[in-house]
Amino acid sequence: MNEIPHLSEAFAQVLQEAREEARVSQQELARRVKCARSFISFLETRTHLPSLNAFLVLCSALDLPAAEVLRRLENRLAFLQQAADAEKKAKGQGADVPIMR
């Protein structure tokens, strides 16, 4: 299966922003989802991606609809892809073909 470019980075950014908007620490979010704080840290530092179950539990703990988080994620992926394409173009390389759309 193909991997979606920039997915870990985009998810990490969206999660951290959502957590900060909710004014919740990593420790508090971990308590809410019943996991170790290090797991939240791994998600926010692009070390791990959550399972679908973990994703839905995180959304619930942040009081955000999963659809809203996915919308933010898609927007961030598009932004990161555009930035990567612009960087490649500046270096004289071709742009990647987006996987999503």
Gaussian input, Z-matrix of N, CA and C with variables (Angstrom, degrees):
# hf/3-21g

backbone

0 1
 N
 C     1     B1
 C     2     B2     1     A1
 N     3     B3     2     A2     1     D1
 C     4     B4     3     A3     2     D2
 C     5     B5     4     A4     3     D3
 N     6     B6     5     A5     4     D4
 C     7     B7     6     A6     5     D5
 C     8     B8     7     A7     6     D6
 N     9     B9     8     A8     7     D7
 C    10    B10     9     A9     8     D8
 C    11    B11    10    A10     9     D9
 N    12    B12    11    A11    10    D10
 C    13    B13    12    A12    11    D11
 C    14    B14    13    A13    12    D12
 N    15    B15    14    A14    13    D13
 C    16    B16    15    A15    14    D14
 C    17    B17    16    A16    15    D15
 N    18    B18    17    A17    16    D16
 C    19    B19    18    A18    17    D17
 C    20    B20    19    A19    18    D18
 N    21    B21    20    A20    19    D19
 C    22    B22    21    A21    20    D20
 C    23    B23    22    A22    21    D21
 N    24    B24    23    A23    22    D22
 C    25    B25    24    A24    23    D23
 C    26    B26    25    A25    24    D24
 N    27    B27    26    A26    25    D25
 C    28    B28    27    A27    26    D26
 C    29    B29    28    A28    27    D27
 N    30    B30    29    A29    28    D28
 C    31    B31    30    A30    29    D29
 C    32    B32    31    A31    30    D30
 N    33    B33    32    A32    31    D31
 C    34    B34    33    A33    32    D32
 C    35    B35    34    A34    33    D33
 N    36    B36    35    A35    34    D34
 C    37    B37    36    A36    35    D35
 C    38    B38    37    A37    36    D36
 N    39    B39    38    A38    37    D37
 C    40    B40    39    A39    38    D38
 C    41    B41    40    A40    39    D39
 N    42    B42    41    A41    40    D40
 C    43    B43    42    A42    41    D41
 C    44    B44    43    A43    42    D42
 N    45    B45    44    A44    43    D43
 C    46    B46    45    A45    44    D44
 C    47    B47    46    A46    45    D45
 N    48    B48    47    A47    46    D46
 C    49    B49    48    A48    47    D47
 C    50    B50    49    A49    48    D48
 N    51    B51    50    A50    49    D49
 C    52    B52    51    A51    50    D50
 C    53    B53    52    A52    51    D51
 N    54    B54    53    A53    52    D52
 C    55    B55    54    A54    53    D53
 C    56    B56    55    A55    54    D54
 N    57    B57    56    A56    55    D55
 C    58    B58    57    A57    56    D56
 C    59    B59    58    A58    57    D57
 N    60    B60    59    A59    58    D58
 C    61    B61    60    A60    59    D59
 C    62    B62    61    A61    60    D60
 N    63    B63    62    A62    61    D61
 C    64    B64    63    A63    62    D62
 C    65    B65    64    A64    63    D63
 N    66    B66    65    A65    64    D64
 C    67    B67    66    A66    65    D65
 C    68    B68    67    A67    66    D66
 N    69    B69    68    A68    67    D67
 C    70    B70    69    A69    68    D68
 C    71    B71    70    A70    69    D69
 N    72    B72    71    A71    70    D70
 C    73    B73    72    A72    71    D71
 C    74    B74    73    A73    72    D72
 N    75    B75    74    A74    73    D73
 C    76    B76    75    A75    74    D74
 C    77    B77    76    A76    75    D75
 N    78    B78    77    A77    76    D76
 C    79    B79    78    A78    77    D77
 C    80    B80    79    A79    78    D78
 N    81    B81    80    A80    79    D79
 C    82    B82    81    A81    80    D80
 C    83    B83    82    A82    81    D81
 N    84    B84    83    A83    82    D82
 C    85    B85    84    A84    83    D83
 C    86    B86    85    A85    84    D84
 N    87    B87    86    A86    85    D85
 C    88    B88    87    A87    86    D86
 C    89    B89    88    A88    87    D87
 N    90    B90    89    A89    88    D88
 C    91    B91    90    A90    89    D89
 C    92    B92    91    A91    90    D90
 N    93    B93    92    A92    91    D91
 C    94    B94    93    A93    92    D92
 C    95    B95    94    A94    93    D93
 N    96    B96    95    A95    94    D94
 C    97    B97    96    A96    95    D95
 C    98    B98    97    A97    96    D96
 N    99    B99    98    A98    97    D97
 C   100   B100    99    A99    98    D98
 C   101   B101   100   A100    99    D99
 N   102   B102   101   A101   100   D100
 C   103   B103   102   A102   101   D101
 C   104   B104   103   A103   102   D102
 N   105   B105   104   A104   103   D103
 C   106   B106   105   A105   104   D104
 C   107   B107   106   A106   105   D105
 N   108   B108   107   A107   106   D106
 C   109   B109   108   A108   107   D107
 C   110   B110   109   A109   108   D108
 N   111   B111   110   A110   109   D109
 C   112   B112   111   A111   110   D110
 C   113   B113   112   A112   111   D111
 N   114   B114   113   A113   112   D112
 C   115   B115   114   A114   113   D113
 C   116   B116   115   A115   114   D114
 N   117   B117   116   A116   115   D115
 C   118   B118   117   A117   116   D116
 C   119   B119   118   A118   117   D117
 N   120   B120   119   A119   118   D118
 C   121   B121   120   A120   119   D119
 C   122   B122   121   A121   120   D120
 N   123   B123   122   A122   121   D121
 C   124   B124   123   A123   122   D122
 C   125   B125   124   A124   123   D123
 N   126   B126   125   A125   124   D124
 C   127   B127   126   A126   125   D125
 C   128   B128   127   A127   126   D126
 N   129   B129   128   A128   127   D127
 C   130   B130   129   A129   128   D128
 C   131   B131   130   A130   129   D129
 N   132   B132   131   A131   130   D130
 C   133   B133   132   A132   131   D131
 C   134   B134   133   A133   132   D132
 N   135   B135   134   A134   133   D133
 C   136   B136   135   A135   134   D134
 C   137   B137   136   A136   135   D135
 N   138   B138   137   A137   136   D136
 C   139   B139   138   A138   137   D137
 C   140   B140   139   A139   138   D138
 N   141   B141   140   A140   139   D139
 C   142   B142   141   A141   140   D140
 C   143   B143   142   A142   141   D141
 N   144   B144   143   A143   142   D142
 C   145   B145   144   A144   143   D143
 C   146   B146   145   A145   144   D144
 N   147   B147   146   A146   145   D145
 C   148   B148   147   A147   146   D146
 C   149   B149   148   A148   147   D147
 N   150   B150   149   A149   148   D148
 C   151   B151   150   A150   149   D149
 C   152   B152   151   A151   150   D150
 N   153   B153   152   A152   151   D151
 C   154   B154   153   A153   152   D152
 C   155   B155   154   A154   153   D153
 N   156   B156   155   A155   154   D154
 C   157   B157   156   A156   155   D155
 C   158   B158   157   A157   156   D156
 N   159   B159   158   A158   157   D157
 C   160   B160   159   A159   158   D158
 C   161   B161   160   A160   159   D159
 N   162   B162   161   A161   160   D160
 C   163   B163   162   A162   161   D161
 C   164   B164   163   A163   162   D162
 N   165   B165   164   A164   163   D163
 C   166   B166   165   A165   164   D164
 C   167   B167   166   A166   165   D165
 N   168   B168   167   A167   166   D166
 C   169   B169   168   A168   167   D167
 C   170   B170   169   A169   168   D168
 N   171   B171   170   A170   169   D169
 C   172   B172   171   A171   170   D170
 C   173   B173   172   A172   171   D171
 N   174   B174   173   A173   172   D172
 C   175   B175   174   A174   173   D173
 C   176   B176   175   A175   174   D174
 N   177   B177   176   A176   175   D175
 C   178   B178   177   A177   176   D176
 C   179   B179   178   A178   177   D177
 N   180   B180   179   A179   178   D178
 C   181   B181   180   A180   179   D179
 C   182   B182   181   A181   180   D180
 N   183   B183   182   A182   181   D181
 C   184   B184   183   A183   182   D182
 C   185   B185   184   A184   183   D183
 N   186   B186   185   A185   184   D184
 C   187   B187   186   A186   185   D185
 C   188   B188   187   A187   186   D186
 N   189   B189   188   A188   187   D187
 C   190   B190   189   A189   188   D188
 C   191   B191   190   A190   189   D189
 N   192   B192   191   A191   190   D190
 C   193   B193   192   A192   191   D191
 C   194   B194   193   A193   192   D192
 N   195   B195   194   A194   193   D193
 C   196   B196   195   A195   194   D194
 C   197   B197   196   A196   195   D195
 N   198   B198   197   A197   196   D196
 C   199   B199   198   A198   197   D197
 C   200   B200   199   A199   198   D198
 N   201   B201   200   A200   199   D199
 C   202   B202   201   A201   200   D200
 C   203   B203   202   A202   201   D201
 N   204   B204   203   A203   202   D202
 C   205   B205   204   A204   203   D203
 C   206   B206   205   A205   204   D204
 N   207   B207   206   A206   205   D205
 C   208   B208   207   A207   206   D206
 C   209   B209   208   A208   207   D207
 N   210   B210   209   A209   208   D208
 C   211   B211   210   A210   209   D209
 C   212   B212   211   A211   210   D210
 N   213   B213   212   A212   211   D211
 C   214   B214   213   A213   212   D212
 C   215   B215   214   A214   213   D213
 N   216   B216   215   A215   214   D214
 C   217   B217   216   A216   215   D215
 C   218   B218   217   A217   216   D216
 N   219   B219   218   A218   217   D217
 C   220   B220   219   A219   218   D218
 C   221   B221   220   A220   219   D219
 N   222   B222   221   A221   220   D220
 C   223   B223   222   A222   221   D221
 C   224   B224   223   A223   222   D222
 N   225   B225   224   A224   223   D223
 C   226   B226   225   A225   224   D224
 C   227   B227   226   A226   225   D225
 N   228   B228   227   A227   226   D226
 C   229   B229   228   A228   227   D227
 C   230   B230   229   A229   228   D228
 N   231   B231   230   A230   229   D229
 C   232   B232   231   A231   230   D230
 C   233   B233   232   A232   231   D231
 N   234   B234   233   A233   232   D232
 C   235   B235   234   A234   233   D233
 C   236   B236   235   A235   234   D234
 N   237   B237   236   A236   235   D235
 C   238   B238   237   A237   236   D236
 C   239   B239   238   A238   237   D237
 N   240   B240   239   A239   238   D238
 C   241   B241   240   A240   239   D239
 C   242   B242   241   A241   240   D240
 N   243   B243   242   A242   241   D241
 C   244   B244   243   A243   242   D242
 C   245   B245   244   A244   243   D243
 N   246   B246   245   A245   244   D244
 C   247   B247   246   A246   245   D245
 C   248   B248   247   A247   246   D246
 N   249   B249   248   A248   247   D247
 C   250   B250   249   A249   248   D248
 C   251   B251   250   A250   249   D249
 N   252   B252   251   A251   250   D250
 C   253   B253   252   A252   251   D251
 C   254   B254   253   A253   252   D252
 N   255   B255   254   A254   253   D253
 C   256   B256   255   A255   254   D254
 C   257   B257   256   A256   255   D255
 N   258   B258   257   A257   256   D256
 C   259   B259   258   A258   257   D257
 C   260   B260   259   A259   258   D258
 N   261   B261   260   A260   259   D259
 C   262   B262   261   A261   260   D260
 C   263   B263   262   A262   261   D261
 N   264   B264   263   A263   262   D262
 C   265   B265   264   A264   263   D263
 C   266   B266   265   A265   264   D264
 N   267   B267   266   A266   265   D265
 C   268   B268   267   A267   266   D266
 C   269   B269   268   A268   267   D267
 N   270   B270   269   A269   268   D268
 C   271   B271   270   A270   269   D269
 C   272   B272   271   A271   270   D270
 N   273   B273   272   A272   271   D271
 C   274   B274   273   A273   272   D272
 C   275   B275   274   A274   273   D273
 N   276   B276   275   A275   274   D274
 C   277   B277   276   A276   275   D275
 C   278   B278   277   A277   276   D276
 N   279   B279   278   A278   277   D277
 C   280   B280   279   A279   278   D278
 C   281   B281   280   A280   279   D279
 N   282   B282   281   A281   280   D280
 C   283   B283   282   A282   281   D281
 C   284   B284   283   A283   282   D282
 N   285   B285   284   A284   283   D283
 C   286   B286   285   A285   284   D284
 C   287   B287   286   A286   285   D285
 N   288   B288   287   A287   286   D286
 C   289   B289   288   A288   287   D287
 C   290   B290   289   A289   288   D288
 N   291   B291   290   A290   289   D289
 C   292   B292   291   A291   290   D290
 C   293   B293   292   A292   291   D291
 N   294   B294   293   A293   292   D292
 C   295   B295   294   A294   293   D293
 C   296   B296   295   A295   294   D294
 N   297   B297   296   A296   295   D295
 C   298   B298   297   A297   296   D296
 C   299   B299   298   A298   297   D297
 N   300   B300   299   A299   298   D298
 C   301   B301   300   A300   299   D299
 C   302   B302   301   A301   300   D300

   B1=1.4417
   B2=1.5229
   B3=1.3079
   B4=1.4615
   B5=1.5160
   B6=1.3159
   B7=1.4566
   B8=1.5189
   B9=1.3102
   B10=1.4560
   B11=1.5265
   B12=1.3351
   B13=1.4660
   B14=1.5302
   B15=1.3174
   B16=1.4648
   B17=1.5308
   B18=1.3254
   B19=1.4635
   B20=1.5311
   B21=1.3196
   B22=1.4684
   B23=1.5185
   B24=1.3154
   B25=1.4657
   B26=1.5259
   B27=1.3217
   B28=1.4603
   B29=1.5273
   B30=1.3269
   B31=1.4629
   B32=1.5185
   B33=1.3251
   B34=1.4625
   B35=1.5237
   B36=1.3170
   B37=1.4611
   B38=1.5226
   B39=1.3141
   B40=1.4653
   B41=1.5328
   B42=1.3213
   B43=1.4584
   B44=1.5216
   B45=1.3132
   B46=1.4583
   B47=1.5333
   B48=1.3292
   B49=1.4609
   B50=1.5287
   B51=1.3186
   B52=1.4690
   B53=1.5271
   B54=1.3184
   B55=1.4605
   B56=1.5273
   B57=1.3204
   B58=1.4618
   B59=1.5278
   B60=1.3334
   B61=1.4695
   B62=1.5287
   B63=1.3285
   B64=1.4604
   B65=1.5344
   B66=1.3297
   B67=1.4747
   B68=1.5244
   B69=1.3276
   B70=1.4606
   B71=1.5319
   B72=1.3169
   B73=1.4647
   B74=1.5256
   B75=1.3309
   B76=1.4598
   B77=1.5257
   B78=1.3194
   B79=1.4697
   B80=1.5277
   B81=1.3306
   B82=1.4657
   B83=1.5255
   B84=1.3180
   B85=1.4677
   B86=1.5232
   B87=1.3112
   B88=1.4707
   B89=1.5262
   B90=1.3331
   B91=1.4560
   B92=1.5234
   B93=1.3431
   B94=1.4631
   B95=1.5245
   B96=1.3242
   B97=1.4717
   B98=1.5296
   B99=1.3353
   B100=1.4678
   B101=1.5330
   B102=1.3383
   B103=1.4618
   B104=1.5278
   B105=1.3017
   B106=1.4638
   B107=1.5293
   B108=1.3281
   B109=1.4551
   B110=1.5211
   B111=1.3236
   B112=1.4685
   B113=1.5332
   B114=1.3369
   B115=1.4661
   B116=1.5308
   B117=1.3347
   B118=1.4637
   B119=1.5222
   B120=1.3198
   B121=1.4647
   B122=1.5311
   B123=1.3241
   B124=1.4678
   B125=1.5284
   B126=1.3308
   B127=1.4662
   B128=1.5259
   B129=1.3255
   B130=1.4620
   B131=1.5259
   B132=1.3124
   B133=1.4693
   B134=1.5290
   B135=1.3151
   B136=1.4625
   B137=1.5222
   B138=1.3255
   B139=1.4580
   B140=1.5200
   B141=1.3329
   B142=1.4671
   B143=1.5282
   B144=1.3180
   B145=1.4605
   B146=1.5276
   B147=1.3226
   B148=1.4647
   B149=1.5198
   B150=1.3179
   B151=1.4667
   B152=1.5216
   B153=1.3107
   B154=1.4578
   B155=1.5210
   B156=1.3210
   B157=1.4610
   B158=1.5309
   B159=1.3234
   B160=1.4694
   B161=1.5237
   B162=1.3242
   B163=1.4675
   B164=1.5278
   B165=1.3199
   B166=1.4670
   B167=1.5307
   B168=1.3172
   B169=1.4584
   B170=1.5307
   B171=1.3208
   B172=1.4681
   B173=1.5280
   B174=1.3168
   B175=1.4719
   B176=1.5232
   B177=1.3080
   B178=1.4564
   B179=1.5272
   B180=1.3131
   B181=1.4648
   B182=1.5238
   B183=1.3217
   B184=1.4682
   B185=1.5195
   B186=1.3280
   B187=1.4666
   B188=1.5255
   B189=1.3341
   B190=1.4612
   B191=1.5285
   B192=1.3255
   B193=1.4632
   B194=1.5332
   B195=1.3050
   B196=1.4710
   B197=1.5242
   B198=1.3236
   B199=1.4661
   B200=1.5273
   B201=1.3105
   B202=1.4690
   B203=1.5232
   B204=1.3145
   B205=1.4627
   B206=1.5303
   B207=1.3260
   B208=1.4743
   B209=1.5253
   B210=1.3380
   B211=1.4655
   B212=1.5233
   B213=1.3270
   B214=1.4682
   B215=1.5245
   B216=1.3182
   B217=1.4604
   B218=1.5277
   B219=1.3229
   B220=1.4707
   B221=1.5189
   B222=1.3248
   B223=1.4681
   B224=1.5184
   B225=1.3207
   B226=1.4690
   B227=1.5157
   B228=1.3306
   B229=1.4678
   B230=1.5238
   B231=1.3261
   B232=1.4591
   B233=1.5291
   B234=1.3319
   B235=1.4621
   B236=1.5276
   B237=1.3264
   B238=1.4625
   B239=1.5223
   B240=1.3433
   B241=1.4626
   B242=1.5234
   B243=1.3306
   B244=1.4692
   B245=1.5203
   B246=1.3166
   B247=1.4625
   B248=1.5302
   B249=1.3223
   B250=1.4603
   B251=1.5227
   B252=1.3421
   B253=1.4610
   B254=1.5216
   B255=1.3269
   B256=1.4683
   B257=1.5199
   B258=1.3309
   B259=1.4612
   B260=1.5279
   B261=1.3286
   B262=1.4615
   B263=1.5239
   B264=1.3207
   B265=1.4606
   B266=1.5244
   B267=1.3173
   B268=1.4605
   B269=1.5288
   B270=1.3243
   B271=1.4633
   B272=1.5290
   B273=1.3387
   B274=1.4543
   B275=1.5102
   B276=1.3372
   B277=1.4536
   B278=1.5195
   B279=1.3216
   B280=1.4654
   B281=1.5123
   B282=1.3147
   B283=1.4655
   B284=1.5230
   B285=1.3281
   B286=1.4594
   B287=1.5283
   B288=1.3103
   B289=1.4590
   B290=1.5169
   B291=1.3364
   B292=1.4641
   B293=1.5165
   B294=1.3183
   B295=1.4598
   B296=1.5150
   B297=1.3339
   B298=1.4641
   B299=1.5164
   B300=1.2951
   B301=1.4836
   B302=1.4784
   A1=109.02
   A2=116.45
   A3=120.95
   A4=110.89
   A5=115.37
   A6=120.41
   A7=109.48
   A8=116.36
   A9=121.76
   A10=107.56
   A11=117.32
   A12=119.40
   A13=111.06
   A14=115.47
   A15=123.39
   A16=114.05
   A17=118.88
   A18=120.45
   A19=112.31
   A20=117.75
   A21=120.42
   A22=110.91
   A23=116.35
   A24=120.97
   A25=110.97
   A26=116.58
   A27=120.83
   A28=110.65
   A29=117.13
   A30=119.12
   A31=110.51
   A32=117.09
   A33=120.53
   A34=110.96
   A35=116.75
   A36=121.03
   A37=111.34
   A38=117.07
   A39=121.13
   A40=110.46
   A41=117.37
   A42=120.38
   A43=111.06
   A44=116.72
   A45=119.58
   A46=110.92
   A47=116.96
   A48=119.89
   A49=111.47
   A50=116.77
   A51=120.41
   A52=110.56
   A53=116.55
   A54=120.54
   A55=110.32
   A56=116.38
   A57=119.95
   A58=111.69
   A59=117.61
   A60=121.07
   A61=110.72
   A62=116.10
   A63=121.53
   A64=111.46
   A65=115.93
   A66=121.83
   A67=111.16
   A68=113.48
   A69=121.41
   A70=107.74
   A71=116.45
   A72=120.51
   A73=109.72
   A74=115.81
   A75=119.28
   A76=109.92
   A77=116.51
   A78=120.90
   A79=110.76
   A80=116.79
   A81=120.32
   A82=110.83
   A83=117.55
   A84=119.89
   A85=109.90
   A86=116.31
   A87=120.28
   A88=110.67
   A89=117.32
   A90=120.83
   A91=110.27
   A92=116.22
   A93=120.54
   A94=112.34
   A95=116.78
   A96=119.06
   A97=112.44
   A98=115.59
   A99=121.96
   A100=111.95
   A101=113.87
   A102=120.01
   A103=108.07
   A104=116.16
   A105=120.79
   A106=109.62
   A107=116.02
   A108=119.98
   A109=110.76
   A110=115.91
   A111=119.81
   A112=111.35
   A113=117.94
   A114=120.03
   A115=110.31
   A116=117.05
   A117=120.69
   A118=109.30
   A119=116.17
   A120=120.53
   A121=111.10
   A122=116.88
   A123=120.38
   A124=111.11
   A125=117.01
   A126=120.25
   A127=110.90
   A128=116.14
   A129=120.06
   A130=113.22
   A131=117.48
   A132=120.32
   A133=111.65
   A134=116.21
   A135=123.46
   A136=113.87
   A137=117.18
   A138=120.54
   A139=111.59
   A140=116.22
   A141=121.84
   A142=110.13
   A143=115.05
   A144=122.41
   A145=107.09
   A146=117.67
   A147=118.51
   A148=112.00
   A149=114.80
   A150=120.36
   A151=107.17
   A152=117.29
   A153=120.48
   A154=110.14
   A155=117.62
   A156=121.00
   A157=110.51
   A158=116.82
   A159=120.55
   A160=110.41
   A161=117.21
   A162=121.08
   A163=110.54
   A164=116.62
   A165=120.66
   A166=111.55
   A167=117.62
   A168=121.27
   A169=109.97
   A170=117.26
   A171=121.06
   A172=111.09
   A173=116.44
   A174=120.24
   A175=110.49
   A176=116.39
   A177=121.12
   A178=110.91
   A179=116.60
   A180=121.44
   A181=111.69
   A182=116.65
   A183=121.36
   A184=111.93
   A185=116.13
   A186=122.95
   A187=111.87
   A188=114.57
   A189=121.78
   A190=109.14
   A191=117.28
   A192=118.57
   A193=110.27
   A194=115.96
   A195=119.99
   A196=110.93
   A197=116.98
   A198=120.46
   A199=111.18
   A200=116.88
   A201=120.75
   A202=110.86
   A203=116.32
   A204=119.80
   A205=109.87
   A206=116.68
   A207=119.70
   A208=111.49
   A209=117.28
   A210=120.41
   A211=110.23
   A212=115.88
   A213=120.07
   A214=111.04
   A215=115.63
   A216=120.65
   A217=110.83
   A218=116.80
   A219=119.68
   A220=111.34
   A221=117.36
   A222=120.80
   A223=111.22
   A224=116.31
   A225=119.90
   A226=110.94
   A227=117.57
   A228=120.47
   A229=110.87
   A230=117.10
   A231=120.99
   A232=110.47
   A233=116.15
   A234=120.60
   A235=110.85
   A236=117.09
   A237=120.78
   A238=111.60
   A239=116.98
   A240=120.06
   A241=110.83
   A242=116.65
   A243=120.29
   A244=111.11
   A245=116.82
   A246=120.52
   A247=110.75
   A248=116.91
   A249=120.63
   A250=110.90
   A251=116.48
   A252=120.31
   A253=111.28
   A254=116.95
   A255=120.89
   A256=110.41
   A257=116.71
   A258=120.35
   A259=110.89
   A260=116.83
   A261=120.38
   A262=111.02
   A263=115.92
   A264=120.15
   A265=110.11
   A266=116.60
   A267=121.10
   A268=110.99
   A269=116.31
   A270=121.19
   A271=111.88
   A272=116.68
   A273=120.77
   A274=114.71
   A275=117.51
   A276=121.75
   A277=108.91
   A278=117.27
   A279=122.01
   A280=111.58
   A281=116.60
   A282=122.72
   A283=110.60
   A284=116.38
   A285=121.43
   A286=109.41
   A287=115.39
   A288=120.13
   A289=107.11
   A290=118.78
   A291=119.42
   A292=111.77
   A293=116.25
   A294=121.87
   A295=110.30
   A296=117.12
   A297=121.30
   A298=110.59
   A299=115.76
   A300=125.85
   A301=109.19
   D1=136.73
   D2=177.07
   D3=-68.90
   D4=146.74
   D5=175.28
   D6=-95.60
   D7=147.45
   D8=178.68
   D9=-83.81
   D10=120.23
   D11=-179.89
   D12=-60.07
   D13=140.00
   D14=173.99
   D15=70.98
   D16=9.76
   D17=-175.74
   D18=-62.47
   D19=-46.43
   D20=-179.53
   D21=-60.99
   D22=-44.02
   D23=179.69
   D24=-63.61
   D25=-46.08
   D26=-178.86
   D27=-63.95
   D28=-45.20
   D29=-179.42
   D30=-64.03
   D31=-42.45
   D32=179.46
   D33=-57.84
   D34=-44.48
   D35=-179.36
   D36=-66.25
   D37=-44.80
   D38=-178.90
   D39=-64.44
   D40=-43.44
   D41=179.79
   D42=-63.16
   D43=-47.38
   D44=-178.52
   D45=-62.40
   D46=-43.03
   D47=178.75
   D48=-63.54
   D49=-42.27
   D50=179.51
   D51=-65.08
   D52=-40.20
   D53=179.05
   D54=-64.98
   D55=-42.97
   D56=179.33
   D57=-67.83
   D58=-37.38
   D59=175.69
   D60=-60.98
   D61=-37.05
   D62=179.39
   D63=-79.27
   D64=-5.09
   D65=-179.18
   D66=56.31
   D67=49.76
   D68=-177.47
   D69=-123.08
   D70=133.82
   D71=175.73
   D72=-76.35
   D73=165.72
   D74=174.25
   D75=-59.68
   D76=-39.98
   D77=-179.38
   D78=-62.38
   D79=-44.03
   D80=-179.70
   D81=-67.25
   D82=-41.33
   D83=177.88
   D84=-62.56
   D85=-41.99
   D86=177.84
   D87=-60.63
   D88=-41.45
   D89=178.39
   D90=-61.89
   D91=-42.83
   D92=-178.60
   D93=-64.26
   D94=-37.57
   D95=-177.36
   D96=-95.33
   D97=-0.75
   D98=178.03
   D99=61.15
   D100=55.39
   D101=176.19
   D102=-140.04
   D103=175.57
   D104=176.89
   D105=-76.12
   D106=147.17
   D107=176.99
   D108=-59.01
   D109=-32.66
   D110=-179.68
   D111=-61.33
   D112=-30.97
   D113=177.65
   D114=-64.26
   D115=-43.10
   D116=177.41
   D117=-63.09
   D118=-42.10
   D119=177.87
   D120=-60.79
   D121=-43.97
   D122=178.67
   D123=-60.30
   D124=-39.43
   D125=178.56
   D126=-65.51
   D127=-40.37
   D128=-176.35
   D129=-79.98
   D130=-11.85
   D131=178.24
   D132=-110.37
   D133=17.04
   D134=174.24
   D135=67.18
   D136=19.28
   D137=179.33
   D138=-81.35
   D139=-32.95
   D140=-177.99
   D141=-134.62
   D142=156.24
   D143=166.81
   D144=-113.88
   D145=144.37
   D146=-178.15
   D147=-77.72
   D148=155.42
   D149=169.23
   D150=-69.55
   D151=169.54
   D152=176.95
   D153=-60.76
   D154=-42.14
   D155=178.22
   D156=-59.94
   D157=-48.46
   D158=-179.69
   D159=-62.33
   D160=-39.86
   D161=177.93
   D162=-57.85
   D163=-48.41
   D164=-178.05
   D165=-67.10
   D166=-37.22
   D167=177.49
   D168=-66.42
   D169=-41.29
   D170=177.10
   D171=-61.75
   D172=-44.94
   D173=178.62
   D174=-58.55
   D175=-45.41
   D176=179.71
   D177=-62.76
   D178=-43.96
   D179=-178.83
   D180=-64.37
   D181=-28.59
   D182=178.02
   D183=-92.48
   D184=1.40
   D185=-179.74
   D186=57.02
   D187=42.39
   D188=177.57
   D189=-123.30
   D190=135.29
   D191=174.57
   D192=-63.24
   D193=141.18
   D194=178.80
   D195=-56.44
   D196=-36.04
   D197=179.59
   D198=-61.84
   D199=-36.82
   D200=178.31
   D201=-67.85
   D202=-41.95
   D203=178.76
   D204=-65.47
   D205=-40.95
   D206=177.28
   D207=-64.20
   D208=-38.23
   D209=177.12
   D210=-61.52
   D211=-45.37
   D212=178.10
   D213=-62.79
   D214=-39.67
   D215=179.80
   D216=-64.65
   D217=-45.13
   D218=177.84
   D219=-61.01
   D220=-41.68
   D221=178.36
   D222=-63.06
   D223=-42.20
   D224=-179.93
   D225=-68.19
   D226=-39.40
   D227=176.63
   D228=-60.61
   D229=-43.43
   D230=179.43
   D231=-62.50
   D232=-42.96
   D233=179.40
   D234=-62.62
   D235=-47.23
   D236=-179.52
   D237=-64.56
   D238=-37.01
   D239=178.10
   D240=-66.23
   D241=-42.42
   D242=177.42
   D243=-61.55
   D244=-41.61
   D245=179.18
   D246=-64.68
   D247=-41.89
   D248=178.62
   D249=-65.49
   D250=-41.79
   D251=178.16
   D252=-63.32
   D253=-41.51
   D254=179.15
   D255=-64.30
   D256=-38.86
   D257=178.58
   D258=-65.97
   D259=-42.03
   D260=178.08
   D261=-64.90
   D262=-41.25
   D263=179.29
   D264=-62.26
   D265=-41.36
   D266=178.92
   D267=-63.61
   D268=-30.02
   D269=178.93
   D270=-90.08
   D271=-0.56
   D272=178.10
   D273=83.11
   D274=20.56
   D275=178.66
   D276=-106.28
   D277=160.63
   D278=178.34
   D279=-75.57
   D280=156.75
   D281=178.33
   D282=-81.16
   D283=152.02
   D284=174.85
   D285=-73.50
   D286=151.34
   D287=173.56
   D288=-84.70
   D289=123.17
   D290=-178.10
   D291=-63.34
   D292=143.92
   D293=179.14
   D294=-84.85
   D295=-35.30
   D296=-176.75
   D297=-99.16
   D298=150.84
   D299=171.04
   D300=151.74

